[in-house]
C-alpha cells in the first residue's frame, strides 16, 4: 500500500511538473527534483548496530534481503504516548517515535509486537536514569557467586537482540519525526499520514565464527597502553657484563583504568564517569609521579595501564594476560610473577558530595576467599589521603563488609590469573554505582567534576610515590591547584565535545584526525606487523594520544645516553636509537616542524582483541581491507582452561551495505487523492495517445 502511494505521489508530481517549484524555489524538472519534493532524507545521530559473539547476536538490525525494497522497513510514525491507542492491525506497520526516558520500555514493547517496524529515539531532556548495562556487569568473571546488584539502573539493553532498526535522532530529524507523529495522531492514523522509511541492514548473522568465515563482520578491537616507571632496561648487551633485563627486575605495582565504554548507541557514548574519570585520574597521577621521580632510584616498578575493551568481557585484560603468558614482544620484560599489587581506578568522578566535606573515595578488595591480602595497600591509600594538603583533600574508606567483594572491574581477570595478587579498586561508591547513566549516551561531561578526579589522582600519586621511592626519599609535594588544572585540561581533551583532540595537550603530541574522540572501541581492520608501529591507519587518535602522553609522563629525565636523548625524531627517517622512543611526532607534518623528541621511556601498544582470533600475516595499512585474514584459532584455549577463565565471547561487529543506515521521512496521500491521481494519469495517457494519432494522420496526409 505504501509503495502504491509513493507511485501516486510521483505521478502527481509529473502531472504538475510544469507548474511546481521545489523547496529552494527552483522549477521541478527532473527525477531528482521530484524526489526532493516528495521525501525528506535525514541523518540520524547514530544507530544501534548488530554485534556477534561466539554463540549469538546482540544489538539491532533492520530487514535483510537481496533488493533495496527487501532491506527497507517502513511504517507510519506513531508517538510513544499514543502507541496504545494507535491501530495495531493492517498491512501498514508503525515506527515508534520515543522520548529518551521511555527508550527501554519502547524496545521491550516493540520486541513483542508484530506491528513495529522500527524505533526512533528523540534527543529530548536527560532522563533521571538510563544505563544500557546489566545490573551486574562482567558477572561471569566475578570471584564470588553472589547476584549482587552493582548497577541498580541497568537494563541490560546492550546484550539483547532487537530485530528492527533503532536510531537516535539529531535535533532537526527529531523535529520532523515528532511533528509527523503528532500530525498522524490528529488524523487518527488515516489519510495523508507521515511515514518513516528506515534502512539498517546488518550483514553479519548467527555468530562470530560464521560471520568471519562469510567476511561480513570484523573483530571488536583496539590497543591497550602500558607505560613503565622506571623504564625496563633497554641496552641489554651494550657492554660485556652489563646488567640484563632479568637482573633489573623489580616487584611491580600495576595501576589500571579502562579506556573506553559502550552503550546502545555506540557512537554517542562518552563514558565520562564509567571509564574516563578513572583514566583521567591515572593520567594525572602518572604525570605527577613521573615529575617527582628521584635520582635515588626505585624499589618497585610502576606500570600504568590504559586498558582497551574490558567492557566487552574483560577482553583487553584477557589479551594482556595471554601476551604475558606467551611472552609477546608487546610485553617483553614484564612478568606476571613480578606483579604483586594492583590498583584499579574505577568510577571516581562523583566522589565530591558537595558542601564542606572532602571528596569521599571507597577502596574495595576481595576479602572473601583465598586471595591476596590487600590490607597494606588499603592502609597506604588511607594514609596518603590523610596527608593531602588543604588544596586537594580526600577521604578514603574501606568498602562495607556486607559487599561480596570487588565490584565489576578488570581486577576480576587478574584475580583469576593470579589469586595471590593484592588488588584493590578505588571508586566513588560503596555497595552500588552512584552513576545512573553507566554505559549510556547520557554519561557525558556533565556527570563528573574536576575536584573528585583530582582527589583520586592525588591519593594514588601520593601512594605510589611512597610505595616505589627508595628509603629516605622526600615525600611528594602535592600542588592541589596544579592537579585540578591538569584534570580540567585533560577533561576538555578526552571528555568534552570541544576542544577534544584539538586541545593544546593533544596538538603537542599527535596529529589528530579532527573527528570527535571515539569512546567505543570499534572494529579492528588489521594489526601492524610490529605492534609498536604508531601507524594512524591502525591506531586511532585516543590510543596514540595515550601512548605519547604516558611515554612523556614516565620518561627518565636524568642525564645519560649522550646526545641521543631528546634529539629530534620521526617514525621513518630519523628514528631514535635502541632504548629510546620518539614522543610527540606529528604524522604528516613536514620536518622538522612535526618532529618529536627521543626520550628514555618504556611505553607499549598491546593489541586488544579476542584471544581466539588471529590476523594472518597482517601488515598494517597494507592489509587494511583484507578481512579474510581474520581467523579463529584455538591457541589460547588450553591456557584459558588451565586458569578456569570464562569462555572467550569473541566479539565482532557486523558490516552493513553501502547506504545503510539511512532514514527517510515523507507523507503519503489520502486514498481519495490517490484515486484522482491514477484517473488523471489515465486521462493524460489517453490524451497523449490521441494527440500522437492526429499528428500521425496529419503527416500521412501531407506526404
KENU-431273 format. One line per 10 residues: number of its first residue (from 1); for each residue x, y, z of C-alpha. Coordinates in steps of 0.05 Angstrom, whole numbers, plus 5000, padded with zeros to 4 digits. Example, Ala and Ser with C-alpha at 12.3 -4.5 7.8 and 13.67 -1.06 7.14 Angstrom:
<atoms>
1	5246/4910/5156; 5273/4979/5143;
</atoms>
This chain:
<atoms>
1	5000/5000/5000; 5056/5048/5018; 5092/5034/4952; 5028/5047/4914; 5020/5114/4948; 5092/5132/4933; 5080/5119/4859; 5018/5162/4864; 5058/5219/4893; 5107/5213/4836;
11	5051/5214/4785; 5022/5274/4818; 5089/5309/4813; 5093/5290/4740; 5023/5318/4727; 5044/5384/4757; 5116/5384/4735; 5110/5446/4692; 5077/5485/4748; 5114/5461/4810;
21	5173/5493/4845; 5218/5457/4894; 5235/5478/4965; 5291/5524/4943; 5246/5560/4894; 5271/5527/4831; 5229/5491/4780; 5217/5417/4788; 5243/5390/4721; 5280/5325/4737;
31	5273/5259/4774; 5319/5286/4828; 5275/5348/4837; 5214/5304/4842; 5247/5260/4895; 5269/5322/4935; 5198/5349/4932; 5169/5285/4959; 5220/5259/5010; 5259/5287/5069;
41	5324/5249/5077; 5351/5259/5147; 5415/5238/5180; 5404/5202/5246; 5453/5219/5302; 5472/5146/5301; 5441/5077/5301; 5443/5015/5344; 5483/4963/5307; 5489/4887/5310;
51	5546/4853/5347; 5560/4779/5346; 5591/4735/5398; 5614/4662/5400; 5541/4640/5407; 5492/4695/5389; 5473/4763/5361; 5460/4825/5402; 5443/4897/5383; 5397/4918/5327;
61	5385/4903/5254; 5334/4922/5201; 5305/4878/5148; 5352/4835/5105; 5345/4816/5032; 5376/4820/4963; 5337/4881/4939; 5331/4951/4965; 5257/4941/4978; 5270/4878/5018;
71	5322/4916/5060; 5274/4974/5076; 5230/4978/5138; 5171/5026/5130; 5117/5047/5178; 5070/5103/5199; 5101/5149/5251; 5069/5137/5320; 5089/5175/5382; 5103/5132/5443;
81	5049/5169/5483; 4997/5148/5431; 5022/5078/5416; 4969/5042/5458; 4912/5077/5421; 4941/5073/5351; 4914/5019/5304; 4951/4953/5315; 4930/4915/5254; 4933/4920/5179;
91	4990/4915/5129; 5020/4983/5148; 5068/4978/5207; 5088/5030/5257; 5153/5066/5271; 5153/5090/5343; 5179/5159/5360; 5200/5156/5433; 5228/5205/5484; 5294/5181/5515;
101	5265/5166/5583; 5219/5113/5552; 5271/5080/5506; 5277/5015/5543; 5201/5008/5551; 5191/5021/5477; 5244/4969/5458; 5211/4916/5501; 5142/4932/5472; 5170/4933/5401;
111	5206/4866/5411; 5140/4832/5427; 5099/4867/5373; 5089/4845/5301; 5067/4915/5283; 5130/4955/5299; 5179/4966/5241; 5229/5010/5279; 5243/5057/5337; 5266/5129/5331;
121	5293/5158/5396; 5287/5233/5407; 5344/5274/5437; 5297/5303/5490; 5314/5321/5561; 5362/5278/5602; 5324/5223/5638; 5332/5211/5713; 5369/5147/5697; 5389/5108/5636;
131	5440/5051/5638; 5445/5002/5580; 5490/4955/5620; 5466/4896/5662; 5455/4902/5736; 5518/4861/5747; 5567/4876/5691; 5621/4823/5680; 5585/4775/5727; 5616/4715/5692;
141	5685/4738/5717; 5666/4751/5790; 5708/4714/5842; 5644/4702/5882; 5575/4673/5868; 5531/4729/5895; 5479/4760/5848; 5495/4828/5877; 5462/4888/5842; 5521/4935/5830;
151	5484/4975/5777; 5413/4987/5801; 5398/5028/5739; 5417/4973/5690; 5371/4949/5634; 5419/4901/5600; 5399/4931/5532; 5470/4924/5503; 5467/4849/5509; 5397/4839/5479;
161	5378/4828/5406; 5327/4873/5372; 5303/4851/5303; 5285/4921/5279; 5322/4986/5267; 5334/5032/5327; 5362/5101/5314; 5378/5161/5357; 5357/5225/5322; 5392/5292/5318;
171	5350/5354/5333; 5329/5370/5261; 5309/5299/5246; 5274/5293/5313; 5232/5355/5300; 5209/5327/5233; 5193/5259/5262; 5156/5286/5322; 5114/5334/5281; 5096/5277/5235;
181	5076/5232/5292; 5033/5287/5324; 5000/5301/5257; 4984/5227/5248; 4951/5223/5317; 4908/5283/5298; 4886/5246/5235; 4875/5182/5276; 4928/5150/5231; 4884/5153/5169;
191	4890/5192/5104; 4952/5233/5088; 4996/5204/5143; 5071/5214/5155; 5115/5154/5145; 5187/5134/5162; 5228/5091/5116; 5289/5060/5150; 5347/5020/5121; 5392/4988/5173;
201	5411/4920/5147; 5466/4884/5184; 5503/4832/5142; 5534/4791/5198; 5490/4734/5221; 5488/4676/5271; 5554/4683/5309; 5626/4708/5303; 5654/4644/5273; 5601/4645/5218;
211	5606/4719/5201; 5683/4718/5199; 5680/4659/5151; 5630/4697/5109; 5671/4762/5115; 5610/4800/5139; 5639/4824/5205; 5704/4848/5238; 5731/4837/5308; 5720/4889/5362;
221	5789/4913/5380; 5838/4968/5395; 5902/4978/5435; 5918/4976/5509; 5974/5023/5530; 6028/5005/5581; 6079/5054/5609; 6132/5033/5660; 6167/5075/5712; 6225/5064/5717;
231	6231/5040/5645; 6255/4970/5634; 6329/4964/5619; 6337/4970/5544; 6411/4968/5528; 6419/4893/5540; 6488/4870/5518; 6511/4941/5504; 6575/4925/5542; 6604/4860/5565;
241	6578/4845/5635; 6523/4897/5631; 6461/4890/5673; 6409/4845/5639; 6334/4855/5638; 6326/4796/5686; 6376/4826/5734; 6338/4891/5733; 6271/4860/5753; 6232/4895/5808;
251	6166/4879/5842; 6111/4912/5803; 6051/4954/5823; 6002/4956/5765; 5957/5017/5761; 5900/5006/5713; 5838/5042/5685; 5791/5027/5629; 5799/5069/5566; 5731/5061/5531;
261	5657/5050/5543; 5596/5025/5507; 5521/5033/5504; 5461/5020/5459; 5484/5076/5412; 5559/5063/5407; 5579/5127/5371; 5546/5171/5424; 5577/5140/5485; 5625/5182/5525;
271	5637/5142/5589; 5654/5205/5628; 5642/5173/5696; 5640/5100/5677; 5711/5096/5649; 5742/5164/5633; 5741/5190/5705; 5788/5134/5726; 5830/5142/5663; 5838/5217/5675;
281	5859/5204/5747; 5910/5152/5722; 5940/5201/5672; 5947/5257/5722; 5976/5211/5775; 6027/5182/5725; 6049/5252/5706; 6054/5274/5779; 6095/5213/5799; 6139/5219/5738;
291	6154/5292/5753; 6172/5274/5825; 6220/5217/5808; 6283/5219/5849; 6354/5204/5825; 6359/5155/5883; 6320/5105/5842; 6260/5059/5853; 6249/4998/5896; 6186/4980/5857;
301	6166/4987/5784; 6101/5023/5769; 6063/5001/5707; 6008/5048/5684; 5957/5012/5641; 5901/5043/5600; 5861/4981/5581; 5820/4978/5516; 5759/4933/5510; 5746/4909/5581;
311	5673/4929/5577; 5669/4871/5528; 5681/4813/5575; 5748/4838/5601; 5775/4830/5530; 5834/4877/5539; 5859/4848/5605; 5848/4777/5579; 5891/4792/5518; 5944/4826/5562;
321	5947/4764/5608; 5953/4719/5547; 6010/4761/5519; 6046/4758/5586; 6037/4683/5588; 6064/4671/5517; 6119/4723/5521; 6094/4771/5468; 6141/4825/5444; 6090/4877/5465;
331	6100/4856/5538; 6174/4836/5535; 6209/4845/5602; 6144/4847/5642; 6126/4783/5680; 6062/4763/5715; 6104/4734/5772; 6131/4804/5787; 6062/4836/5793; 6043/4833/5867;
341	6000/4896/5873; 5943/4924/5831; 5907/4990/5839; 5848/4998/5793; 5819/5067/5784; 5744/5057/5772; 5688/5107/5773; 5717/5165/5814; 5683/5226/5783; 5627/5233/5834;
351	5666/5229/5899; 5651/5302/5916; 5585/5301/5954; 5582/5377/5958; 5586/5422/6019; 5648/5427/6061; 5664/5352/6062; 5725/5326/6025; 5711/5280/5965; 5696/5210/5992;
361	5730/5151/5958; 5719/5078/5973; 5772/5024/5966; 5747/4953/5951; 5785/4888/5959; 5770/4814/5954; 5770/4795/6028; 5730/4731/6020; 5765/4670/5992; 5838/4653/5982;
371	5861/4718/5952; 5920/4764/5964; 5919/4807/6027; 5908/4879/6006; 5906/4909/6076; 5974/4943/6070; 5953/4974/6003; 5888/4999/6033; 5927/5029/6092; 5975/5063/6044;
381	5917/5096/6006; 5884/5119/6071; 5949/5147/6098; 5961/5184/6033; 5891/5215/6036; 5902/5240/6107; 5968/5273/6088; 5939/5314/6030; 5941/5389/6035; 5880/5435/6041;
391	5883/5449/5966; 5862/5378/5947; 5830/5338/6002; 5802/5267/6001; 5775/5215/6048; 5787/5142/6034; 5746/5088/6070; 5744/5013/6062; 5683/4983/6028; 5628/4953/6070;
401	5638/4884/6098; 5569/4865/6071; 5594/4872/5999; 5611/4805/5966; 5678/4832/5943; 5707/4877/5890; 5657/4910/5841; 5656/4895/5766; 5726/4911/5743; 5789/4890/5705;
411	5813/4863/5772; 5765/4805/5764; 5810/4778/5709; 5875/4789/5747; 5847/4751/5807; 5830/4693/5761; 5901/4691/5733; 5938/4706/5798; 5894/4699/5860; 5952/4717/5906;
421	5958/4788/5879; 5940/4843/5928; 5888/4882/5888; 5841/4940/5902; 5791/4981/5864; 5785/5055/5881; 5716/5084/5868; 5665/5136/5890; 5612/5085/5910; 5606/5031/5963;
431	5553/4978/5951; 5523/5005/5886; 5541/5052/5829; 5525/5125/5841; 5524/5138/5767; 5453/5129/5738; 5480/5134/5667; 5533/5079/5668; 5546/5056/5597; 5496/5101/5562;
441	5500/5163/5518; 5480/5206/5578; 5545/5191/5616; 5575/5255/5589; 5617/5313/5611; 5563/5336/5660; 5566/5273/5703; 5634/5284/5734; 5671/5340/5769; 5743/5361/5770;
451	5752/5361/5845; 5732/5287/5851; 5780/5264/5796; 5836/5308/5823; 5826/5278/5893; 5832/5207/5866; 5895/5227/5826; 5926/5259/5887; 5913/5198/5932; 5941/5149/5881;
461	6002/5191/5863; 6020/5202/5936; 6011/5127/5950; 6053/5106/5890; 6109/5155/5909; 6112/5125/5979; 6110/5053/5953; 6161/5059/5898; 6212/5111/5921; 6275/5086/5956;
471	6280/5097/6032; 6298/5167/6052; 6264/5199/5992; 6228/5263/6010; 6151/5260/6009; 6117/5283/5946; 6097/5356/5949; 6025/5359/5926; 6003/5420/5888; 5927/5415/5890;
481	5915/5474/5845; 5960/5446/5791; 5927/5378/5795; 5858/5407/5787; 5880/5450/5728; 5910/5389/5694; 5847/5348/5705; 5805/5404/5676; 5851/5409/5616; 5851/5335/5601;
491	5776/5332/5612; 5769/5381/5555; 5813/5337/5512; 5782/5269/5526; 5711/5280/5551; 5683/5347/5528; 5658/5355/5456; 5705/5414/5447; 5764/5425/5440; 5772/5348/5443;
501	5833/5325/5405; 5847/5396/5382; 5866/5415/5453; 5936/5442/5465; 5959/5378/5501; 5938/5333/5443; 5964/5381/5389; 6033/5379/5422; 6035/5303/5419; 5998/5277/5357;
511	5966/5297/5292; 5893/5284/5307; 5842/5265/5254; 5794/5321/5273; 5739/5272/5289; 5707/5270/5358; 5742/5225/5409; 5718/5154/5398; 5699/5123/5465; 5672/5059/5435;
521	5728/5011/5418; 5703/4999/5347; 5729/4947/5298; 5800/4926/5283; 5811/4922/5208; 5882/4898/5215; 5943/4898/5261; 6014/4922/5250; 6069/4872/5237; 6107/4910/5291;
531	6057/4923/5346; 6096/4986/5367; 6086/5020/5300; 6044/5082/5312; 6011/5080/5243; 5948/5123/5249; 5911/5079/5199; 5915/5023/5250; 5915/5062/5316; 5863/5116/5327;
541	5872/5184/5360; 5858/5160/5431; 5909/5104/5436; 5962/5146/5401; 5949/5204/5449; 5951/5158/5510; 6017/5126/5487; 6050/5193/5476; 6023/5224/5540; 6044/5165/5584;
551	6112/5158/5550; 6125/5232/5563; 6099/5228/5634; 6141/5168/5654; 6205/5185/5616; 6270/5186/5655; 6296/5257/5656; 6364/5243/5686; 6427/5256/5645; 6456/5200/5603;
561	6452/5168/5534; 6494/5224/5506; 6466/5268/5452; 6414/5216/5432; 6368/5237/5489; 6317/5289/5468; 6344/5293/5397; 6291/5306/5343; 6259/5245/5312; 6204/5216/5269;
571	6179/5146/5254; 6211/5138/5185; 6278/5171/5170; 6300/5198/5237; 6288/5141/5285; 6312/5141/5357; 6369/5095/5379; 6351/5030/5412; 6325/5041/5482; 6293/5108/5468;
581	6224/5124/5440; 6201/5181/5395; 6149/5222/5432; 6108/5278/5401; 6120/5264/5327; 6063/5293/5286; 6046/5247/5228; 6042/5283/5161; 6076/5347/5185; 6139/5370/5149;
591	6207/5361/5180; 6229/5389/5228; 6165/5425/5250; 6129/5359/5261; 6188/5325/5295; 6183/5291/5362; 6239/5281/5414; 6276/5218/5435; 6261/5201/5508; 6283/5146/5555;
601	6215/5113/5565; 6181/5046/5562; 6112/5055/5532; 6079/4998/5494; 6020/4986/5449; 5987/4919/5466; 5935/4897/5414; 5868/4884/5447; 5820/4834/5414; 5794/4764/5427;
611	5847/4713/5445; 5811/4665/5397; 5825/4710/5337; 5887/4719/5296; 5903/4764/5237; 5943/4721/5189; 6004/4756/5161; 5974/4825/5175; 6017/4885/5160; 5983/4949/5179;
621	5956/4994/5124; 5978/4945/5070; 5927/4894/5094; 5873/4943/5118; 5819/4916/5072; 5838/4842/5076; 5781/4818/5120; 5796/4746/5101; 5859/4748/5143; 5819/4746/5208;
631	5812/4673/5230; 5791/4634/5292; 5848/4600/5329; 5849/4552/5388; 5918/4574/5410; 5895/4604/5477; 5843/4552/5494; 5887/4508/5538; 5915/4568/5575; 5844/4594/5588;
641	5822/4526/5612; 5882/4519/5659; 5863/4585/5694; 5788/4568/5691; 5773/4633/5653; 5702/4644/5627; 5692/4626/5553; 5720/4679/5507; 5659/4716/5478; 5695/4731/5411;
651	5661/4797/5400; 5653/4823/5328; 5613/4878/5295; 5571/4866/5233; 5585/4900/5168; 5528/4937/5132; 5516/4953/5059; 5531/5019/5026; 5475/5069/5041; 5459/5039/5109;
661	5438/5062/5158; 5392/5114/5129; 5326/5147/5147; 5275/5179/5100; 5211/5215/5122; 5153/5230/5076; 5078/5239/5075; 5032/5193/5036; 4969/5218/5001; 4897/5209/5023;
671	4864/5150/4986; 4817/5198/4950; 4877/5236/4923; 4908/5170/4902; 4846/5152/4861; 4846/5222/4830; 4919/5217/4810; 4911/5150/4777; 4850/5175/4739; 4889/5237/4717;
681	4946/5194/4694; 4899/5151/4653; 4866/5213/4622; 4934/5243/4606; 4957/5177/4575; 4894/5175/4534; 4900/5248/4513; 4973/5239/4494; 4955/5178/4452; 4901/5218/4415;
691	4949/5276/4400; 5001/5227/4373; 4948/5194/4328; 4924/5261/4300; 4995/5282/4285; 5010/5216/4251; 4949/5222/4207; 4966/5295/4191; 5036/5275/4170; 5007/5219/4127;
701	4961/5268/4091; 5019/5316/4078; 5060/5260/4048;
</atoms>
